Amino acid sequence: MDESVSAIESKQGEHDLAVLCVDESHFSNEPYGQRGWQRAKAKRKVHQPKRRQSKTIFGALELQSQRMDWKQTPRGNAGTFMAFLHQLHPSFPDQLLVLILDNCSIHKSKKGKAFVAKTAWLELEHLAP
């Protein structure tokens, strides 16, 4: 963590920064039937939805202003993550975006690394595992 903080501080003298904490959460209507309360020796019956539905919500909290940006998508993958980054850019047009991320695979994908290498307005800082 100290390395990430010192890297961000060194960039602050060179650029106007917007530091954001970014994460995603996945939601589904699929029941979790492994554990639950029931009478002893009762048959476990979990109602299944007819069709599986899921959503992913990406969120970014800008640390200085406490402003929150978010995007809802049907899937959480590297492509939708990059679409979320494109959505963030117009909100901070003249600033270097420094995103603090966990080590989720969609944050470290080959597509994502290639995208970050091509953009001058974005840098990623990953938290220690």
Secondary structure, 3 states (H helix, E strand, C coil): CHHHHHHHHHHHHHCCEEEEEEEEEEEECCCCCCCCCCCCCCCCCCCCCCCCCEEEEEEEEECCCCCEEEEEECCCCHHHHHHHHHHHHHHCCCCEEEEEECCCHHHCCHHHHHHHHHCCCEEEEECCC
